[in-house]
Amino acid sequence: MNDSIEQRIRNVMSAVFQISADETNEDSSSDTITSWDSLKHFNMIMALEEEFDIEFGSEEIVDLLDFKRIKLIVLKKQGIRK
């Protein structure tokens, strides 16, 4: 099930940052994706909330700066343990 969630996160990141889903991996972050800026960060948050039918708190939003943390927080919100 985690693989499906990972792929969904990759698809969201791919669409928002206009990169191939294959370019996103465990090391993808605001430091490695050149198109990642504050507006696209906000767009990614909204897209993730819509994709997973969840809502992020303000502390979580500022933490969602890399694939690993995004996955961890989404799994937590989905009630899935890593």
C-alpha positions in Angstrom: 0.0 0.0 0.0 2.9 2.4 0.7 4.1 1.9 -2.8 0.8 3.2 -4.1 1.0 6.2 -1.8 4.6 6.9 -2.9 3.5 6.8 -6.5 0.6 9.2 -5.9 3.0 11.6 -4.1 5.4 11.3 -7.1 2.5 12.0 -9.5 1.5 15.1 -7.5 5.1 16.4 -7.3 5.5 15.7 -11.0 2.4 17.7 -12.0 3.2 20.6 -9.7 6.9 21.0 -10.4 6.5 20.0 -14.1 9.1 17.2 -13.9 8.9 13.5 -14.8 7.5 11.3 -12.0 10.7 9.2 -12.6 12.8 12.3 -11.5 11.3 12.2 -8.0 12.8 9.9 -5.4 13.6 9.6 -1.7 16.1 12.4 -2.1 13.9 14.9 -3.9 13.6 18.1 -2.0 13.3 21.9 -2.3 17.1 21.8 -2.7 17.1 19.3 -5.6 14.1 20.4 -7.6 15.0 23.7 -9.3 11.3 24.7 -10.0 10.4 24.4 -6.3 9.5 27.9 -5.1 7.0 29.2 -2.5 4.1 29.4 -5.0 4.7 25.8 -6.2 5.1 24.7 -2.6 1.6 26.0 -1.8 0.2 24.4 -5.0 1.8 21.1 -3.9 0.2 21.3 -0.5 -3.2 21.9 -2.0 -2.7 19.1 -4.5 -1.7 16.7 -1.8 -4.6 17.6 0.4 -7.0 17.0 -2.6 -5.3 13.8 -3.7 -5.4 12.2 -0.2 -8.4 14.0 1.2 -6.4 15.4 4.2 -5.6 18.7 5.7 -2.2 19.9 6.8 -1.6 22.1 9.8 0.6 25.1 9.6 3.6 23.3 11.3 3.3 20.5 8.8 3.2 22.8 5.8 6.6 24.3 6.7 8.0 20.7 7.2 6.9 19.4 3.8 10.2 20.2 2.1 11.3 16.8 0.9 9.9 13.6 -0.4 10.7 11.6 2.8 8.9 14.0 5.1 6.0 14.4 2.7 5.6 10.6 2.7 5.9 10.3 6.5 3.3 13.0 7.1 0.9 11.6 4.5 1.2 8.1 5.9 0.6 9.4 9.4 -2.5 11.3 8.3 -3.8 8.2 6.5 -3.3 6.2 9.7 -0.6 4.0 8.1 2.6 3.2 10.0 5.8 3.1 8.2 
